[in-house]
Amino acid sequence: MKSRLIKNSIISLGLFFLYFPILVLIFYSFNENKRVMVWKGFSFKWYGELFKNEQIIEAFIVSIKIASFSATVSTILGVMIGYSLVRIKKIPLKSFYIFLSSTPLVLPELILGLAMLLFFISLNNFISFQSTRGQLTIFISHVTFCIAFVAIIVQARLTDFNKNIEEAAMDLGYNYTKVIYKVTLPIILPSIIAGWLLAFTISLDDLVVASFTTGPGANTLPIVVFSKVRLGLSPEVNALSSILMLVLILIGVIYFLLNNKLNVKK
């Protein structure tokens, strides 16, 4: 009983340190006062102001668009890389390729952003890429480092994959292509979805790499929020953060309910 109480206390303390700052942010998003940390009264004023702020709305749309496309492309390429590194046995320097595929996970974003910037500038010697640096270059940069996250998730899932299931499907008449689409993909689908969600979140949240590779008219949401915070805390930013938290909580609840429903069916 005492051991259980200690464990619950440790978990509660950890959750408190994790979520208390977020709860404070949400609380002050309803503050009527423009001075964020001085409570004046409860109001939805800044939520209304947020939806009137064209700069934030435009940046949000740009971020969602880039994150969606980069996550999708990263997932496709990441699944191909992860599958190849696990299933293809005879690959020369296979360990080296595995190392290369996971390097962006530990590479500082500052170095990656600078490298991508120099790469895009060097392209200007061959094509007029300098004038078009913006959403396209951010998209390419995000795909570059998001692939690693998807690939490592898929590799981890395929490593624990029971190959006897595939062999049984082949014995029943399936060819190799049918096995992949009818057996392998459905089983690793949760890992693919997890990889897509992780890539989407990382792309949506990225500030450093986007700052290096952005151009005129391609400001993402993190860049706009950071520029506003540098000038002082803004109630609109608090409102925006609260809405994003609400959306994430809803997604988490939906995923939890669907996951439980699937487990019950099994």
ABEGO torsion letter per residue (X at the ends): XAAAAAAAAAAAAAAAAAAAAAAAAAAAAABABABAABBAEBBAAAAAAAAABAAAAAAAAAAAAAAAAAAAAAAAAAAAAAAAAAABABBBGAAAAAAAAAAAAABBAAAAAAAAAAAAAAAAAABBAAAABEAAAAAAAAAAAAAAAAAAAAAAAAAABBAAAAAAAAAAGBBAAAAAAAAAAAAAAAAAAAAAAAAAAAAAABAAAAAAABBBGABBAAAAAAAAAAAEBBAAAAAAAAAAAAAAAAAAAAAAAAAAAAAAAX
